[in-house]
Amino acid sequence: MSKSSSVYICQSCGGSFPKWSGQCPNCGEWNTLVETLKDSSSKKSSLRSANSAAKAYDPSTVVRFADVDLSKMQYQRVPTGISEFDRVLGQDKSGEGMVPGAVMLIGGEPGIGKSTLLTQLVVQLLHKQYTAAQGAELRQPILYVAGEESPNQIALRIKRILNDEHIKIDEKILNQDLIFATTPDVDQLTSIIEKEKPCIVIVDSIQTLTTEDLLGSSGSVGQLRESTERIIEHVKKMNIPTFLVGHVTKEGTIAGPKVLEHMVDAVLELSGERTGQLRLLRAIKNRFGATDEVGVFQIVENGLAEVKNPSEIFLEQSEKNKPGSATVCVVEGTRPLLIEVQALVVESQLAMPRRVGRGVQLSRIQVLAAVLQKHAHIPLGSADIFLNVAGGFSITEPAVDLGLAVAMVSSYRNVALPEGTVFIGEVGLLGEVRNVSFMERRIKEAKRLGFTRVISRAVHPSLTSVLKTLGL
């Protein structure tokens, strides 16, 4: 098979070169040359030049708003069967879940559970067909592209998930309606999609696909972009929701060109500590839903289990009557979560005291320590400060400032905070306590979990008055 000619184009200056090199000869930037298909047809080039004037304006390419058919814009979302997954994908009047024709890129560290989550998605869809049709054949199968694992390995994972007594699938449906594709050729894959017409496509992973039109190896920038573009072209034409699994770099970003994230409709991230029991699913980009929702999962024997009440998970092992422990409330999307924060403040033996945060930004620790030393006269300049968010959760919103500051003083004074107390508020540089958004929703969640006291700006306008009330 003859290969199409390709060139290497610099993503910084746009220069074109016949061979790849680490540094662009034109602009001097490193690792910016990307292999791209070259249109070598001189006939097409001459035709474009001859007809450029005629194609300058085409009335058929202009659509006025009055001519837009709004009835064709309606679509029906497809539930995944996993409510936490549907929450992240988004919801509208048609329901929640996947949008037909949407292409979603899911990334995460190796071993975090991406393949397990998507396999559970397959099992839930097959279970839905079993309960609806009671053993009837599914006209549209599910296509699973096994790029990194063999079909045998995926089948073993499915059998492990099916050990859950609540999931029942007819053996006939499982045997006939789940199709594995093992080809690394993206053109063969698109032919399979057109022939089988699946109801959903899962590509695990996009880095394993290649096209013979490019010379680069699998996982290269050119192969990634071209393979993704060809898959998107076919699945959108056939309205097939598609999941693409992507690798991550050592910096934690999804491997490949940034344009890959612009090509897809949603970018999902599965995160969590590999040694922990919680996994958090977030949407970094979502054309069909919000990007501030979070799905919480817990690792169990058969895979990933949904966590309907995350606050209880984060607080189930909280230490009561222990200095340095405080409860705060964060809002992820529309969901308030109560989380325990822990602080350890000890006298430093180093010339420059340490500031260490786990789930907390280092800059936030430094600012709060400076505010406490300036306005509350707590001498933290010579102390080591360690902050930790229980459960492996990462917090970024300023509503936890008050809880972090109180936990630091509690550890420094070695005095435990009162039970049943939640701290909600932002701490300013002048030592004031500021209001935060969704206050009523946070208070309602705290009361639902049995907390009887909420300390915020409504009660105490300054950090010093909070500390005085607590006896710190």
N, C-alpha and C positions, 0 to 999 in steps of 0.2 A: 504493500500500500504506500503510495507516494505521500510524503509529508508536505504540508503547507509551509511556506517560508515564514520565518519569524524574525523579528528584530527586538532589540533591547532598548526600551525607552526609559529615560531618567524621569522619576516621579517628581523631581525638584525643578529642573530647568526645561524638561521636554526634549532633550537631545536624543537622537536615534543612533544606535551603534549595532554593527553586525554581530559582535561577540560580547559576552558578559565580562565585567570586571568589577572588582570590589569598590573602586572609586570612579565616579563620573569624571571623564576627561574635561568636560566643559565647565561644570560648576564646582567640582572638587568634593561633592557630598559622597558619603560612604553608604553602600548597600541600598542604593536607590534605583538601580537598573532592574527593570521588570520585563520578562519575556512577553511579547505581544504578537498576535497574528498580524502578518503583513499582507495587504492586498496587492498581489504581484501582477494582476491583470491590467495590462496597459490599455486594453480595449475598454474596460469599465472606466478607467481613469479618463480616457478621451471622451467617452460618452457623458461622464459627469461634467466635463468642461463645456461640451457642446450644449448641454441641456440646462446648464446652471441658471441661465436667464429665464428659461421657461418655468423652472421650478422655484423661482424666487417667491411666488405667491400662489398658493393653492387654496381656493375657497373651501374645499372639503375638509381641510385641516383646521378650520376655524369654527368653533361651536359657541354660540351665544348661550347665556344662562337660560333664556326662555326656551331654548331647544333641548335642554337637558331633561331626560326622562327619569324622573325621580323614582318611578316604580321599579326600574331596573337596579336601583342602588340598594334594594333590600336584600339581606342575606340572613341565613339562619345559622347561628353558632352551633357547634357540635360539642357537647359536654365530653370531657375525658373520662368521667367516672371517678376522678380524684378531685375533691372540692378545693383542696389547697392549691392544686395545679390550676384549676379553673379561675381561682381568685387572682392569680398572677397574670394569666392570659387576658383577663378583662371580661367585662359584662356590659350588656346594653339591653334594649327592649326585647330583643330576640332570645335573651338568655345569657349564659356565660359559657366560656370554653373556647374552642378553636374556631377561627374564621376560615371558611372554605377558600382555598387558594393561598392562604397565608404561609409564608416561609419563616420558620423560627430557628434561630441559631442558639444552641445551649452550650455553655462552656463551664469549666470547673477544673480543679486540680485532679491529677490522676488518682483514681480510687475513691473519689468523693461520693460517687453514686449516680453518675449521669446515665450510664447504661441500665442500671437497676431501675431507675425512675421511669425511663422510657419503656423498658420491658413490662413494668407494671401497668403502664398506659396501654400497651398491647393487650395484656391480660384483661384489663377492665373493659376494653372495647369488645373483645370476644365474649366476655361474660354478659355484656349488655345485649349482644346478639342472641346469646343462648336464652336469656330470660324473656326476650321479646319474641323470638321465633320458635323457642322450644325445640331446638335441634334442626331447624330448617337451614338449608345452605345459604351462605352469605354471598350475594351476587358480586359484591365488591370486596376483594380480599385485602389484607394488610400486607404491605411490602416492607420487609426489614432488610436493609443493605448491610450485610455482615462484612465489614471491611477489616476490622481488627480482631474479631473473634470468629471462630468457626460456627456453623449452625449447631453443631453438637454442644458447644459451650453455652450458646444462647438457650438451647432446649433444656439444658440442665438448670439454668436459672429460672426458666419458666416453670419447670416441675417444682422447684423450691418454693416459688411464689404460690403455686397451686396447692401447696400443703395447708394453706389457710382454709379452714372449713367453710368460711363464708363465701368463697369464690368457687363457682361451679361452671364448668365449660364442657359442652358435649364433645366427645372425642372426635366425632366426625367433623365438627366445625374447626377444631384445632388442627386437624390433619390437612384439611382442604383449603382453609381460608387464611392460613398464615404462610406466606411465601418468603423465602430467603433468597437474596441475590448476592452472589459471591464474586461478581466481576468487578475489577478495579477500573474498567473502561467506562467513562461517563456516557459515551455515545451508545454503548450497549445497554446501559442502565436506562437511558431515556427511551430506548426501543421497548424495553421490558415494561416501563410505565405506560406507554401508549397501548401495548397489547393487553396487559392485565387489568388496566384501569382500576388501581387500588383506591380504597377510601382514605388511606393515609400512607405516607412514606416516611420511613425513619432511616437516615443515613448515618451510620456509626463506623467511621467518622469521615468528614469531608476531606480530611488530609490524605486519605488513602486513594482518592479518585484521581484519574489522569485522563488526558486526551492525547491521541496519537498526533494531533495537529501541532503539538508543542513538544520540544525536545527535553524540557526540564523534567526532573524526577518528581515523584509524588510528594506533595507537601510544599513544593516551591510556590513562590508568590504567583507566577503566571498560571500554573496548573490550578491553584486554588481559585483564582478569580474566574478563569475560563470554565472550570467545572461547575462552580456555583451559578454562573450566568446561564449555562445550558439547562441545569436542573430547574431554575426559576422560570425560564421560558416555557418549559413543558408543563410543570405543575400548576402554574397560574392559568394557562390556557385550559386545563382540565379541571380547575377548581379543587385541587387536592391539597389539603393541609400537609405540610412537610416539616420535619424536624431534622436539623443538621447538627451533629455533635462536633464541637471544635476543641482542639487542644489549646492549652494555655502556655505562655512563655514563663520563664523564671521570674519575670516582673509581675506575673499574675494577670496579664492581658491575653485576650484571645489571639492565638497565633495567626499570622497572615496579614495581608494589607488591610488598612483601616477601611478601605472602600468595601470590603466584605461585609462589614457591619452596616454600611449604608445600603447595600443591595437587598438585605433581608428586611422583613416586616417587624421582627421582634428579636431582641438579644436578651437571653435569659442567663442568669448566673447562679449556679449551685455552689454554695459555700458552707464552711464549717470546719471545725477542727477534726482531723482524721481520727484522732484518738477519742473524740467526744461522741455523744449520742445524738446530737442535734444537727440537722441540715436545714439551711435557709435558702429558699428559691426566690430570687428577685428578678425584676425586669429592668434592664438598663435602658432599653429602648422598646417601645411598643406603639405601633401605629394604630392599634385597635383597642387600646386600653390605657390605664394609668401606669405610671412607672414607679409609684411609691408603695405598691402593695408588696406583701411578703408572704410566702407560703412556708409553714414550719412543718418539718418532718422529723421523726425519731427512728433511729436504726433499731430494727427488731430482727428476729431470727429469719423471717421470710422476706425481708427487704426493708422498705421504708414505710412507716406507718404515719398517717396524718395526725397532727396534734391540734385538736379542736380548741383547747384552752391552753395556749402557750404560757400564760402567766403562772399557772400551777406548776408547770415544768421548771420554770426559772426560779420559783420560790420553794420548791419541795424540799431542798436540802439547805435552805437558808439557816444560818446560825443565829439563834435568838439569844438576847442578853450577852452579846459579845461586842467588845469595843471595836470600832472600825467598820461595822456593818450597817448599811442604810438601804432603804427601799425607795426606788424612784419609779416614775411612770413615763414611758416613751410611747409615741404613736407611730406605728408603721402603716402607712396608707390610711385606712379608716379604722384600724384596729389598735386600741390601747393595750400596752403590755406592761405589767409590773415586773421589775427586775431588781435583783439584789446587787448592790455595788459594795466592794470591800476595799478598805484602805489599810495600809501598814506604814506607820511613820516611826522611824527609829533614828537614834543619833548616828550620824555618819562618821565613819573612820577614814574618809577620803578627803583630799583637799577640795575636790569639787563634788558636792553631794549628788546622788543619783536621783533621777526622775524616770520611773519605769511605768508604762501603762500597758495593760492587756485588755484590748477592746476599747481603750480610751486614747485619744490623741495626746501626744506628748506636749504639744503647745497648750492644750487645755489645762493640763496639770501645772505647767509653769505659771500660767495666768492666775489660776485659783490660789496657788501658793503665794504669789505676790500680793494678791488682794487680801488674803488672810493675814499676812505679815504687816501690811500697810494699815488696814482699817480695824482688824480685830486684835492686833498686837500679839499674834501667835508666831513665835520665833522659829520659822521653818527653814531659814536660810542655811542652817548647819545640819539639817536632817535629811535622811534618805526617804523618799516617798514612793510607795508602790501602790498602784491602783489596779483593780481587777473587776471585770464585769462577769458575774457568775453565768455559767452555761455557754460560754464561748460566744456571746453576743457582742456585736460592735455597735457602739452608740455614737451618734454624731450631732444630734439636735441639742440645743442649749438648755432644754428643759431639765436636764439632769445636773446642771451646775450646782444647785443648792444641795442636792443629795451627796455629790462628790465632796463638796467643801465641808459639810457636816461630818461625813465619814472620816475625813482627814483629821479634823479636830478631835473627834471621838477617839481615834487611835492614839493621837498625841497625848490627850489627857487620860487615856486608859479608862474611859467612862462609857458604859453602854448606853445606847439610845433607847427611848421608851418603845415598848412593843406596840404594834398596831398603828404605826405612824408612817405616812408617806410624804416624801419631800418633792415638791414640784415648783420649779422656778428657775429663771436665768439670773445669774449673778453678774452685775456690771462692774466695770473697773473702779467705780466710786463706792463699791460695797453695797449697792442697793439690790433689792430683789425685784426682778421684772416679771410681768405677766407673760404667759405663754399661750399658744393657740390650743383649741379643743379642751379647755379647762373643765367644762361640765362633763365631757366624755371621760376624762381621766378620773375625776372624782367618782363618777358612777361606777367605773371598773374597780376602783379601790374599795368602795363600800360593798360591792358584790363579793369581793374576796375576803371580807371580814375586817378590813382596816377601819378604825374608828376616828382617826385623826389625820387631817391633811394640813400640812404646813406650806403656805404659799404667800404671795404678796398680799392677799386679802386679809391675812392674819398678821404678818410681820413684814413691814416695808424694807427692812435692812437686814444684812447678814448678822450684824452685831446683836440685833434684838432677837434673832432666831437663836443664836448661841446662848444669850442670856436666859432665854426662856427654858432652854434645855439644860441649863446648869453647867455649860461648858465654858 
